[in-house]
Amino acid sequence: MANLLPPYIGQGEFYFLKMIAEEIEKGYKPGSTFKPESQLYVFTKFRAAFGPFYPDRFLKYKIKQLKKRYQDFSELLSQNGINWNKKKNVVYGNEKLLRENYKGRYAKAGEKNFDLMCQVFESGVMFE
C-alpha cells in the first residue's frame, strides 16, 4: 500500500499552480507561449516534491483541466445573483442557476486555488 499515488488534488494542485505562476513571473509577456524548458522545469520540480509517478501527459492534461475549471468558475462569478465567500470558499446565491447551469458543482464549494488560477490564466501566456 505504500506505493499508492499521493493525492494530487489539494496540496499538489496548489503547488503545481504556484510553480507555473512563479515561472511565468520570470519574464513571460502576454501572448507568449509557455516554453518547453519552463514546462520541463515545472514538471521536474513537481515530481521532486510529489513523486516520480506523474507523467508529462498527466501534467499537461492537468493544465488544460485547470484552465477549463478557471473559465467555468469565472463565468459563474460573472452571473447576476451569484456570490462567492472567498474566505470560506462557498458559492451561494441563485440556487436555480447553480442547479440548472452548473449541475450543483459549485453549490457548496468554490475553487480554493482560484487566485492562483487567475495569476496563471490571466497572464496571457498560452499553453500547448
VMD Tcl script that draws the C-alpha trace (Angstrom):
set ca {
  {0.00 0.00 0.00}
  {2.97 2.34 0.41}
  {3.21 2.69 -3.41}
  {-0.16 4.43 -3.82}
  {-0.11 7.81 -5.54}
  {-0.24 10.75 -3.14}
  {-3.31 12.91 -3.60}
  {-2.86 15.40 -6.41}
  {-5.95 17.43 -5.55}
  {-5.40 19.86 -2.73}
  {-1.82 20.50 -1.84}
  {-0.50 19.10 -5.14}
  {-2.77 21.30 -7.20}
  {-1.83 24.39 -5.18}
  {1.90 23.78 -5.63}
  {1.54 22.90 -9.30}
  {-0.23 26.20 -9.99}
  {2.23 28.08 -7.81}
  {5.21 26.65 -9.71}
  {3.66 27.64 -13.06}
  {2.86 31.15 -11.76}
  {6.42 31.60 -10.48}
  {7.82 30.52 -13.85}
  {5.53 32.97 -15.68}
  {6.69 35.79 -13.38}
  {10.26 35.28 -14.62}
  {9.55 37.38 -17.68}
  {6.79 35.96 -19.84}
  {4.85 38.53 -21.83}
  {1.14 38.28 -22.69}
  {0.67 36.33 -25.90}
  {3.84 34.30 -25.46}
  {3.80 30.51 -25.23}
  {4.92 28.61 -22.15}
  {8.31 27.31 -23.27}
  {9.16 23.58 -23.27}
  {12.12 24.27 -20.96}
  {9.82 26.04 -18.47}
  {7.39 23.15 -18.67}
  {10.22 20.66 -18.06}
  {11.42 22.70 -15.09}
  {7.93 22.84 -13.52}
  {7.22 19.17 -14.18}
  {10.60 18.11 -12.75}
  {10.17 20.30 -9.69}
  {6.63 18.94 -9.17}
  {7.86 15.35 -9.40}
  {10.65 16.09 -6.92}
  {8.05 17.27 -4.41}
  {5.21 14.79 -5.11}
  {6.92 11.74 -6.55}
  {8.01 10.48 -9.95}
  {4.69 8.86 -10.86}
  {3.17 11.83 -12.72}
  {3.96 11.57 -16.45}
  {4.16 14.62 -18.71}
  {0.88 13.61 -20.35}
  {-0.92 13.73 -16.99}
  {0.56 17.13 -16.06}
  {-0.23 18.64 -19.48}
  {-3.79 17.39 -19.11}
  {-3.98 18.95 -15.62}
  {-3.10 22.34 -17.10}
  {-5.96 22.01 -19.61}
  {-8.32 20.82 -16.90}
  {-7.35 23.67 -14.57}
  {-7.88 26.21 -17.37}
  {-11.35 24.81 -18.04}
  {-12.22 24.96 -14.33}
  {-10.90 28.55 -14.20}
  {-13.08 29.52 -17.20}
  {-16.17 27.82 -15.75}
  {-15.74 29.44 -12.34}
  {-15.06 32.86 -13.87}
  {-18.24 32.54 -15.92}
  {-20.20 31.54 -12.83}
  {-18.94 34.53 -10.85}
  {-19.95 36.87 -13.67}
  {-23.61 35.80 -13.32}
  {-26.07 38.11 -11.54}
  {-27.14 36.77 -8.19}
  {-24.07 34.59 -7.66}
  {-21.67 35.35 -4.83}
  {-18.54 33.69 -3.54}
  {-17.33 33.89 0.04}
  {-13.63 33.61 -0.70}
  {-12.60 33.13 2.91}
  {-14.98 30.19 3.43}
  {-14.77 29.12 -0.24}
  {-18.55 28.90 -0.52}
  {-20.63 29.84 -3.56}
  {-24.18 30.97 -2.89}
  {-26.99 32.89 -4.47}
  {-29.31 31.96 -7.30}
  {-29.95 28.29 -6.48}
  {-31.87 27.67 -9.70}
  {-28.96 28.95 -11.81}
  {-26.47 26.88 -9.83}
  {-28.58 23.75 -10.12}
  {-29.53 24.07 -13.79}
  {-26.43 25.56 -15.43}
  {-23.71 24.25 -13.17}
  {-25.32 20.94 -12.13}
  {-24.68 21.76 -8.50}
  {-20.87 21.73 -8.95}
  {-20.46 24.94 -7.03}
  {-23.48 24.67 -4.76}
  {-21.28 24.36 -1.71}
  {-17.63 24.83 -2.56}
  {-15.87 27.18 -4.92}
  {-12.36 26.99 -6.32}
  {-9.92 27.24 -3.43}
  {-6.99 27.88 -5.79}
  {-8.84 30.47 -7.87}
  {-6.38 33.28 -7.10}
  {-3.52 31.19 -8.48}
  {-5.63 30.16 -11.47}
  {-6.19 33.86 -12.18}
  {-2.46 34.54 -11.94}
  {-1.67 31.75 -14.41}
  {-4.53 32.03 -16.90}
  {-4.95 35.82 -16.91}
  {-1.26 36.31 -17.62}
  {-1.91 35.95 -21.35}
  {0.59 33.09 -21.61}
  {-0.51 30.29 -23.93}
  {-0.21 26.61 -23.01}
  {0.12 23.88 -25.64}
}
mol new
graphics top color blue
foreach p $ca { graphics top sphere $p radius 0.5 }
foreach p [lrange $ca 0 end-1] q [lrange $ca 1 end] { graphics top cylinder $p $q radius 0.2 }
display resetview
